Amino acid sequence: MTEFDGISPRIDTDPESVERGLVTLVLTLVELLRQLMERQALRRVDAGDLSDDQVERIGTTLMLLEQRMDELREHFGLTPEDLNIDLGPLGPLLPENPSGG
């Protein structure tokens, strides 16, 4: 018996599967960063740290980034849930409602 009993020694080398996994990982990281930037921007807006012009530019940028993420998910056949990695006891990586606070 080895420490790897019960784990298949075979690695999935199907190029499509590997590509999908990599795309999912990259888009998950981009989505996490997008949500963090959005929350930081909202905190700065609430604190009054930004000019009206800065608020407008940030809002436009975040909206365009969200649209592009939607397009990329659609292109690769992914849903928002596909990007929410389960961290086991810590729960999901991304919040259920990122705009909710």
Backbone bond lengths (Angstrom), bond angles and torsions (degrees), N, CA, C in turn:
res aa  C-N    CA-C-N  psi(-1)  N-CA   C-N-CA  omega(-1)  CA-C   N-CA-C  phi
1 M - - - 1.454 - - 1.535 109.55 -
2 T 1.304 115.56 135.06 1.460 120.01 177.65 1.522 108.89 -116.80
3 E 1.322 115.12 171.58 1.468 118.80 179.81 1.524 112.23 -67.81
4 F 1.331 117.26 -12.09 1.457 121.07 -178.66 1.515 113.01 -102.52
5 D 1.336 118.32 12.51 1.458 120.14 177.78 1.522 109.24 -58.32
6 G 1.305 115.76 136.43 1.461 121.21 179.43 1.519 113.07 90.75
7 I 1.334 117.28 -10.03 1.458 120.93 177.74 1.517 107.83 -105.75
8 S 1.314 115.12 128.89 1.456 119.80 -179.64 1.518 110.10 -65.46
9 P 1.334 117.89 129.09 1.463 119.92 178.90 1.527 112.04 -75.44
10 R 1.311 116.69 -4.75 1.453 122.80 -177.29 1.525 110.48 -84.34
11 I 1.299 117.03 133.59 1.460 122.62 176.75 1.514 108.19 -104.27
12 D 1.345 115.36 135.79 1.466 120.05 179.36 1.520 108.67 -70.54
13 T 1.318 117.12 111.07 1.462 121.26 -179.32 1.520 112.50 -108.44
14 D 1.320 116.95 14.81 1.458 120.80 176.39 1.528 108.19 -63.97
15 P 1.339 118.24 118.37 1.472 120.30 -176.43 1.522 113.80 -55.06
16 E 1.316 118.19 -39.15 1.470 120.21 -179.99 1.519 111.46 -65.81
17 S 1.331 116.31 -40.56 1.452 121.03 179.57 1.529 110.81 -66.47
18 V 1.320 116.27 -42.25 1.461 120.99 179.08 1.529 109.86 -64.97
19 E 1.336 116.92 -43.68 1.463 120.88 179.53 1.526 110.59 -62.01
20 R 1.329 116.53 -45.41 1.472 119.97 179.94 1.530 110.70 -61.94
21 G 1.327 116.22 -41.19 1.458 119.58 178.70 1.517 112.21 -63.32
22 L 1.325 116.17 -41.30 1.455 120.59 179.22 1.525 111.06 -67.59
23 V 1.322 117.20 -43.67 1.461 121.13 178.30 1.532 109.74 -61.44
24 T 1.326 116.39 -42.83 1.465 120.14 179.23 1.520 110.63 -61.29
25 L 1.325 117.19 -44.03 1.464 120.62 179.50 1.523 111.52 -63.50
26 V 1.319 117.67 -46.49 1.465 121.31 -179.01 1.526 110.57 -63.42
27 L 1.331 117.20 -46.16 1.462 119.54 179.80 1.524 111.69 -66.22
28 T 1.326 117.55 -32.18 1.469 120.90 175.97 1.525 109.81 -62.97
29 L 1.326 117.17 -45.22 1.465 120.43 179.05 1.529 111.45 -64.44
30 V 1.326 116.87 -41.61 1.465 120.15 178.31 1.530 109.91 -63.97
31 E 1.321 117.42 -42.02 1.473 120.66 179.43 1.524 110.79 -64.56
32 L 1.324 117.38 -41.12 1.463 120.41 178.02 1.527 110.24 -60.94
33 L 1.321 117.24 -46.64 1.468 120.66 178.30 1.521 111.80 -64.04
34 R 1.335 117.56 -39.13 1.461 121.12 178.06 1.534 110.77 -60.30
35 Q 1.333 115.76 -45.63 1.459 119.63 -179.80 1.532 111.83 -65.90
36 L 1.337 116.82 -38.72 1.468 119.87 177.75 1.530 110.89 -64.90
37 M 1.336 116.89 -42.05 1.467 120.83 177.57 1.522 110.63 -63.18
38 E 1.336 116.60 -40.49 1.463 120.58 179.68 1.522 111.02 -62.91
39 R 1.331 116.76 -44.68 1.470 119.93 179.75 1.523 111.59 -65.13
40 Q 1.339 116.57 -40.63 1.462 119.86 177.99 1.524 110.72 -63.90
41 A 1.317 117.16 -42.01 1.465 121.02 178.66 1.528 110.41 -62.43
42 L 1.330 116.88 -42.69 1.472 119.72 178.86 1.527 111.33 -63.16
43 R 1.324 117.17 -39.25 1.467 120.03 177.06 1.528 110.96 -62.40
44 R 1.336 116.05 -41.97 1.466 119.93 -179.81 1.524 111.20 -68.10
45 V 1.330 117.11 -37.98 1.473 120.50 176.68 1.520 108.96 -63.92
46 D 1.335 117.26 -47.86 1.467 121.23 -179.69 1.530 111.84 -60.88
47 A 1.332 116.55 -34.29 1.464 120.90 -179.74 1.526 112.13 -80.11
48 G 1.323 117.15 -9.46 1.464 120.76 -179.98 1.513 113.31 75.75
49 D 1.335 117.79 23.30 1.465 122.48 -177.49 1.527 113.87 -79.81
50 L 1.320 117.85 -8.92 1.462 120.88 -171.90 1.528 111.11 -119.28
51 S 1.320 114.76 148.25 1.469 119.77 174.82 1.529 108.34 -75.66
52 D 1.327 115.63 165.86 1.467 119.89 178.16 1.524 111.03 -59.41
53 D 1.340 116.36 -38.61 1.468 120.61 179.31 1.531 110.79 -64.94
54 Q 1.328 117.21 -41.90 1.466 120.82 178.09 1.522 111.40 -64.66
55 V 1.317 116.56 -40.86 1.466 120.77 178.34 1.519 110.17 -61.17
56 E 1.324 116.22 -44.04 1.465 120.19 179.97 1.533 111.13 -64.02
57 R 1.333 117.21 -44.55 1.474 120.49 179.77 1.526 111.59 -64.26
58 I 1.308 117.61 -42.37 1.468 121.03 179.02 1.526 109.79 -64.19
59 G 1.326 116.18 -44.16 1.464 119.66 179.13 1.516 112.01 -59.95
60 T 1.321 116.49 -45.03 1.469 121.34 178.75 1.526 110.59 -63.39
61 T 1.321 117.04 -45.36 1.467 121.46 -179.58 1.518 111.33 -61.16
62 L 1.327 116.92 -46.24 1.468 120.40 -179.43 1.529 111.18 -65.67
63 M 1.322 116.89 -37.92 1.457 120.45 178.30 1.532 110.72 -64.67
64 L 1.332 117.03 -44.34 1.462 120.59 178.74 1.526 111.85 -65.29
65 L 1.319 116.67 -39.22 1.461 120.19 178.04 1.531 110.93 -64.43
66 E 1.325 116.97 -41.34 1.461 119.82 177.65 1.531 111.18 -64.24
67 Q 1.330 116.78 -40.72 1.475 120.24 177.26 1.522 110.83 -61.90
68 R 1.325 116.67 -42.68 1.468 120.57 -179.51 1.527 110.27 -65.57
69 M 1.320 117.26 -39.37 1.466 120.31 176.92 1.531 110.32 -61.99
70 D 1.330 117.03 -41.29 1.467 120.87 176.55 1.526 110.47 -59.33
71 E 1.342 116.08 -44.36 1.467 120.25 179.46 1.525 111.56 -63.00
72 L 1.321 117.27 -43.43 1.463 120.71 -179.78 1.529 111.71 -65.79
73 R 1.334 116.51 -42.30 1.471 119.04 177.17 1.519 110.31 -60.89
74 E 1.329 116.49 -44.17 1.461 120.38 179.94 1.530 110.34 -63.35
75 H 1.323 116.70 -43.78 1.466 121.09 -179.45 1.534 111.64 -58.42
76 F 1.319 116.52 -39.66 1.464 120.80 -178.27 1.523 113.22 -95.19
77 G 1.333 117.26 6.04 1.459 120.83 177.20 1.517 113.80 67.66
78 L 1.320 116.59 37.23 1.458 121.76 -179.03 1.524 110.45 -111.58
79 T 1.305 116.06 151.20 1.459 121.97 174.30 1.523 108.36 -106.01
80 P 1.335 118.05 164.20 1.473 119.26 175.13 1.532 111.78 -55.81
81 E 1.322 116.79 -34.83 1.465 120.89 -179.96 1.524 111.48 -65.41
82 D 1.344 117.21 -31.23 1.463 120.56 178.43 1.524 111.77 -63.00
83 L 1.328 116.48 -25.85 1.458 121.03 -177.63 1.523 112.53 -89.08
84 N 1.313 117.55 -6.41 1.458 121.21 -176.46 1.528 109.84 -94.91
85 I 1.326 115.47 87.69 1.456 122.03 -176.89 1.518 110.11 -64.56
86 D 1.328 115.89 134.36 1.466 121.84 177.17 1.520 108.51 -82.55
87 L 1.328 117.00 118.92 1.452 122.39 -179.24 1.522 112.43 -95.23
88 G 1.314 116.17 24.70 1.471 120.51 177.63 1.514 110.88 67.33
89 P 1.337 116.99 -125.43 1.463 120.16 -176.43 1.530 113.71 -62.42
90 L 1.327 117.17 -20.56 1.464 120.22 178.92 1.520 112.29 -80.41
91 G 1.323 116.94 -15.14 1.458 121.25 -179.43 1.515 111.55 91.16
92 P 1.331 116.87 -165.72 1.468 120.34 -177.86 1.526 111.22 -72.82
93 L 1.336 115.64 151.47 1.467 121.63 179.93 1.520 111.61 -65.65
94 L 1.337 115.76 -46.53 1.459 120.99 -176.28 1.521 110.19 -97.79
95 P 1.326 117.69 144.48 1.469 119.62 177.64 1.522 110.45 -65.92
96 E 1.322 115.58 151.03 1.472 120.56 179.95 1.514 111.43 -60.85
97 N 1.337 117.19 -42.16 1.456 121.97 -178.67 1.524 108.15 -127.59
98 P 1.344 117.86 87.36 1.463 120.36 -174.20 1.519 114.21 -60.51
99 S 1.317 118.97 -27.65 1.458 121.16 -179.34 1.525 111.99 -82.98
100 G 1.326 115.55 -10.30 1.456 119.16 -174.42 1.496 114.77 -80.40
101 G 1.324 119.87 0.78 1.456 119.15 174.45 1.442 110.00 126.36
